Amino acid sequence: MSNTFSDALSRPSLKVLGLMSGTSLDGVDLCLCDLAWDQRLQYEILAFDTFPMPADLRVRLLRNMQPETSRVDELCELNMQIGAWFGQSIAEFCKTNQLLCDQIDLIGSHGQTLFHLPPGVGEIASTLQLGDAAMIAEMTGLTTVADFRPADMALGGQGAPLVPYVDTLIFQDPQQSVCLQNIGGIANLTWLGRAGEMLAFDTGPGNMLIDSLTRHLSQGQELWDLGGAWAAQGVLSDALLQEALQQPYFQEVPPKSTGREIFGDAYTAWFLARGEALDLAPADLLATATALTAHSIEQACRRFLPEFPERFVVSGGGVHNLTLMQMLADLMKPVKVLPLEHFGLSSDAKEAFAFACLAYTCLMGLPNNLPAVTGARGSTVMGKIQPGRNYLKLMKKVFQA
């Protein structure tokens, strides 16, 4: 199958709701878009909202992300519990935005990643996202596309990152090379060359380590370092930063992907222990963790990209961390660091928007993985379709277009 999208056929306009619950475990993002295909993707973002993750659900998830404390019965329940939370969040989204559920045509849900084992890490490459699509479809009546990553992994790919597919549709520029840096729990970049070249991979921790340290150092009173204010009070430890940058993942050549398996609780514990050994104050620890995110991004750009980008665009929750953004601006000079909002898009909505696009292309039968990015042997259509009560009406709309 071609992955160039030279198919000249038009596809109908659909209202698609994308859902994204990332590794930060802070909430679920919902982005409603009007999507169509006429030579290329046509889009309009109609509404966006975020709903916080219930505290008890976060505790259960964190416990079951560790093999030592995970339980099969809890995993079974969590799959349905997260699906129900997504369904409830969709109902709340519709109420907040004065929508009827049946005004939406399709849902695209990334799910909540529990564990991700790319090629070479476990006995067999595998990934697990929770949030049952059947539960979402039943609660909303809407056809739901979910479980995107396994199709790419079945072809030997990393199953990640997936957002670069949408980056290429929107940001490819024949005049200059562009780097799109998303900073969620994990940080990932997409580099787009002037001649259509492309490279994308996870650079390492984004907000994950910073958030985890904040929860620990505040004894659970704070979930994240709001605006990077706590880190701004500290002085980074160059000794700890240089030691942290020796983590083998940073040296791996792309394609590559990562998650809590490397930069989760065990990594936080190591960081805290090293900080204690160096007699670092809490603010100094957070300043150093923030610098680790910034430096690992900058080093990845200089080490792995075919050329240093001429434009650097940042999205994701990390955009709101002013200390992190200033560190990146200093490290990436002379290139200007610009938030996604500079281009009329929402940093917070980007990933949810991306999964709306992936659901749309799945329903249309358009290949939506990027073998050049993930290392897969070929192109494929990612996503599994769970028909909702609107399925026949939806397919009639598709085929009559």
N, C-alpha and C positions, 0 to 999 in steps of 0.2 A: 504493500500500500504506500502511496505517495504521502510525504509529510510536508509538501510544499504548499498545499492548499491552492493549487492552480485551478481546481474545479470551478468552472464558471457558473454552475447552477446556483440560483438564489434559494435561500431557506427562509421560512416564515419568521415573522417577529413573534417572540414569546416573552412573557414576563417570567423571569427565573429568579428564584431566591437562593442565594449562596450562603452556606453556613460554614464557619470555621472556628473550631476550638483548638487552640494551639498548645504547645508544650509549657507555656507559662501557667496554665490552669487557672486563669483569672476570670474567664467568662467565655461566652459564645458570641461571635460577631455575625450579624445578619445583614446582607446587602441585596436589595431588590433592584434588578436591572431589566431594561428592555433590550433584548438581544436579537439580532438578525444577521443574515449572511448574504452579502451581495458583492461578489468578487473577494471581499475580505470581511472581517468582523465589524459589525456596526453595533454601537452600544450607547446606552444612556443610563446613568445611575439614578434611580428614582427615590430610594430611601435607604438609610443605614441606621443601625442601632446595635448596642452591645448590652447583654444581660449577664450579670455576675453569676459565677458558678457557686452553688450552695456549698457552705463550708463543710458539711458532712460528706458531700460527694467528693470534694477535693481531698479530704483525709483518706477516704476509701481508695481513691485513685492512686495517691502517692504510696499507700501501703502496698497496693498490688502492682506497682511498677518495679518493685524490688523482688527478685526471685526468692529471696530468703523469707519474705513475709507474705507473698502472694498465695491466694487460695482459689482453687478451681471453682468452688461454689460462688464465691464473691465475684469472680470474673464473669460467670454466667449471669448473675444478677445485674452486674454493672452494665453489661451490654444493653439490656433492656431499660435499666434505670436512666442511662445517658440518652437513649433514644426517646424516652418519655420526657426528659428535661428539654431536649431539642424541640419536641412537639409542643410542650408548654410555652417555650420561648417564642416559637412561631406564632402561637395564638396571641401572646402578649405583644409581639411585633405588629401584628395586624390591628390589634386594638389601639395601640399607640399611634399608628399611622393611618387610622380610620379606613382600614381595608377590610374587605371580605376575603376569606381564604380562597374562595373560588375565583377571585380576580387574578390569582397566581396560577401559572400553567405548570411549573416544574420546580422541583427543589434539587439542589446539589449540595450534598453534605460530605465534608471531608471526614467527619468522625473525630474521635479523640484517640490519638496515638497512645497505645499502651506500651508497645515495644517494637523496635525496628532493628532488624538484623540484615544489613546489606551483604552482598557477596563477599565471602572471605572472613566474615565475623563468626557466624555460627556454623553448624553442620550443614544447613541448607538456608539459602537466602529466604527471608520471610519478614512479614510485617503484620501488625495487628492494630486495627482501628476499631474502637467500640462506638456504639450508638446505632442500634439496629434500625435499618431502613424500613422494615415492615412496620415497626412501631410508629415511626414518623409518618409513613403513608397512611396508616390506619387513623392516627389522631388528627390528621389534617385533610385526609381525602385526596391528597396530591401525590402524583407520581414522583418518586424520589430516586435520584442517582447517587450512589455511594460506593465506598470501597474501591477507590481509583488505583491505588499503588500496586496491588498484586499483578495486574496485567503487564506492567513494565518489568516487574521482577521475574515473571514467568519467561521472559525473553532475555534473562541474564542481566537486567538493568538494576540500578540502585533503588528504583521506585521513588526516587527523590533527586533533586527538587522538582516540583511540578509547576510551580508558578511561572518559571521562565517561558513556558509555552505561551502564556498570555503576554508576557513582556515583549516577545518577538512580534506579536500581532500589533502592538500599540507603539513601541518605541524604536523599532529599527530605523536607523537614520543613515542614508548614504553619504552625508556630509561630515559625520564625526562618530567616533567610537563612544559608546555609552555604557556605563556600569550602573545597574540597578541593584541597590543593596537593601535587602529587607532585614530588619532587626526585630525578630520576634523572640520567643524563648531561645531558639537557635537562629543564628545569623546566616543568611545565604545570599549569594550574589548571582547576577546574570550579566555577562559581558557580551555586547553586541558590536561586532566590527562593521566598518563602513561597507565592506563588500559582502556582507551577509554572514560572516563568520560568527560563531557563537561558542560560549563556554559558560557553564553554570555549575555551582557546587555549594555545599555548606562550608562556611569559613570557620565555624566553631560556635562557642557560646555567644548568644545575643544578650537577652535580659535574664536568662535562666540562672546563672550564677549570682548576678546582682540581686535578683528577687529572693533567691534562697538564703543568701547572706543577710538580707534585710529582715526576713522573717526570723531568722535565728538570733541576730543581734538585738532585735527589738522584742524578743521573747513572744513573737506572734502578734504584737500590737500593730505592726505595719506589714503589708503584703508586698510593697515595692518602694523603692527610693523615689518619691514623688519629685519629678523635675530634676533628679540628680542632686538635690539639695544637700543630702547627708554626705555624699561623696565629695561635694565641692568644699566641705569643711576640712577634708583630710589631705594628707600628702602621700602620694603614691610611693610604694616601696619598689625601687628599681630591682633590688635583689629578688623579691618575690615575683615580680613581673617577668624577669628573665628566666627564672626557674619554671614558672607556669608555661611560658612559651616553648619550653622543651617537650611539652606533651606530644607524643608521636603523631597524633592526628594532624597537627599543624604542618608536619613535614610531608604528609602523604600527598601524592600527586593526584589531581582529579582524573576521572570522576570519583566523587566521594560524597558521603552523607553521614550525618551523626545525630545524636539525640541524648536523652537522659542516660542511656547506657554508658556513655563516656563522661558527660558533663553534668550528671545528676547529683544525688545525695552523697555518693562516695567522693566525688570531686570536691563538693562543698566542704566535707569533713577534712579532706586533705588541705584545702586552702585555709580553713580555720586553724588547723594544727600548725601549719607553717607560719601563719600570722602570729600565733601565740608564741612560737619559738623565737620570732623576730621582735616580740614585744610591741606589736602594732596596735594602735587604738582602733576602735570600730570604724571611725571615719576613714582612717588610713587603709583599712581592709577594703572598704567599699570603693575608695578612690582607685585602688590597685585592680580590683575586679572590673571596674568600669574601663580602666586603661587596657586591660587584657582584651576586652571586646574590641576596642578601637585599634589596638596594635595588631591583633590577629587579622582584622579586616584589611588594614593597610599592608601588612606583610603578604597576605594572600594576593592582593592586587599586584604587588611588585614581583612576587615570586612566580606566579602561575599564569597571569594574563599575557597574551601575545604582545600587547602594548598597554601602557598606562592609559586609563580612560581620559577622554577629553571632557566628558560630562559625567558627574557622579550624583545619582539621585537616591535618596534614602526614604524608605517607607517602614511601616510597622510601628509597634509601640515604642521602640527606641527613639523615634523622632521626638518624643515628649521629654526625653532625658537630656536636658540642656547641657549638662556636664559632658555627657558622651558625645553630643553633637559638636561641642567646641573642641574636644580632643580629636575627633575625626577631621574637623576643619583644619586644625593645625598640622595633622599628619599628612593630609592629602594635598597640601599646597604644591603647585600653584592652582590646582583644579578646585573650582568652587563646589562645595557640598550643598546640595539643594534638596529640600523636602519635596515629596511627591505633590504636595499642594501647589507648588510653583507651576505645575502643569495641569491644574484644574481637577486633580483626582485626590481622593482621601487616603492618607497613609494608613489610617485605621481600617478602612474598608477594603484595601487591596486584595488580601488573601481570600476573603469571603467573595469578593467580586470574581476572583480567579476561579473559584470552584463553581460559581454560577456558569462561567464560560465553559469550564470542563464538562459540566452536566449537559449543557446545550449541545456541544460538539459530539458528546457521546450519543445523545438521542438522535442526532443527525447522521451518525455513522462516520464522522470525520476523525481520522487519526489525531490523537491529542497528546502523545508523548513525544519527547525529543531524544532520539537515540544518541545524538552527538553530545547530549548533556548527561544522560543517565548511564550510558554504556550499553544499552539494550541492543540486541542483535538486529532489531528492525522496528518499524512503526507498528502501532496498535491503537485500538480504541480502548481507552481506560474508562472504567466505571461499570457498575452493575445496576440494572434498572429494576426497581420495585414498582410495579403498576399500582396506582391509587385508584380511587373511585372515578377520577377524571380521565383515566387512561384512554378509553375509546374516543372521548371528545377531543383529547389532546392529539391522538394520532390522526383523527379526521382533519384537524387543523393543519397538521404537518403535511399530509398527503394532498390536501386540496389547494395548498399554496402554489 
